[in-house]
Every structure is written in C-alpha cells, then in structure tokens.
Amino acid sequence: MLLVAAMIGILTTMVLALVRALLGPTLYDRILAVNMFGTKTVIFVALIGFVMGRPQFLDIALFYALVNFVGTVAVLKLSHYRELDAVRSEEDVR
C-alpha cells in the first residue's frame, strides 16, 4: 500500500512538472521543469521495477537518467550559445 501511495505521489509531481513546463514564465523555468519530469520518470521506472520484481528496469532507469542529463545540458547550451559546437575559442566569446 505504501508503494502505491509513493507511485501516486510521483505521478502527481510529474503532472505538476508538466504544467510548469507548459506555463513557465521563462525558458529556464521550462527547462528545469522538463528536467524534473525526467528525474521523476527515472524514479517512477525504478519503483515500478521494484514492485514488479524486475531488476532490469533499474538499467532502463539509469539509461534514461543519462539521456535526461545529456539532453538537458545540450538544450541549455543551445539556448545560451544558439549552437551546439563543441569547440569555442576566446575570440568567439568576445
């Protein structure tokens, strides 16, 4: 029963994160909300794996966490520099 309550709580925070992502006043608020949604998704997948007795779900959750992190960093870099170049010289910054 406690695990079901935890799953309902996580789903509630995921819905609130989606609302924040849609209604956020700034771009950074929206990016933070999407990142929070991804983090809650990782927790939810790991919890489902625990409830169902399937430890393979933890591997899926870890992979999704990595994708979420890399995606958030890429979106933040794109929003800041307007490009995804890996190399930036001092002259480009000025």
N, C-alpha and C positions, 0 to 999 in steps of 0.2 A: 504494500500500500504506500509505503514511503517513496519507493522508486517511481510509482505512478504520479505522486504529487510533485516529485522533482522534475519529471518529464513535462508535466503541465506547466510548472513554473518556467522551465526553459523555453517552452513553446510560447508562453506569454511574453517573455523578454524578446524573443525573436520577432514577434509581431510588432512590439513597440519599437524595435530597431528598424524594421521596415518602414514604419510610419515616420520615424525620424529621418530615414534616408530619403523618403519622398517629400517631406515638408521642411527639411533642414534649411535654415536661412543662408548658410554659406556652403561652399564646395567642401571645405574641410570638415564641417559637421556631417555632411553626407558620406564622405569617405570614412570617417570614424564610425558612423552607423553601419555601413556595409562591412567594415572590418569586425565590428562587434557581432553582427549577424553571422559572419563566418566563424568566429570563435565559438559562439553558441551552437552552431551547427556541428562543430567538432565535438563539443561536449555531449550533444544530443546523440550523435552517432556512437560515441564510446559508451554512453549509457544504454542505448539500445543493444549494443553488443554484449554488455554485461547482463542485461535482463534476459536476453535470448540464449546466453551461454555460448556465444560465438566470438572467441578472442580475435578472429580475423578482422572484425570490424575495427579493432584498435589500429591495425595497419592502415585501413582506409581513412580513419580519422587523422592519423599522423600525416598521411599524404595530403589530405585536404588542408591541414594546418599549414603545411609547407607551401602549397599553391596559394592559399589565402595570404600568407606573408609576402611572397614574391609579387603577387598581384597588387597588393596594397602599396608596396614600395614602388612598383612600376607606375601605378596611377599617380602617386604623389610626385614622382619625378617628372612625369608627363605634364602634370598640372603646373609644376613650378618652372620647368625649362621649356615646355612646349615641344620637346623632342625626347627620344629615348637613346641618344648617343651614349656610348659607354665612356668615351674619352672626351674630356673638355679641357682645353688649355686655359692658361691665365688670361690670354688675350680675348677669348670668347666671353669670359666672365665680365670683363670691363665693358 
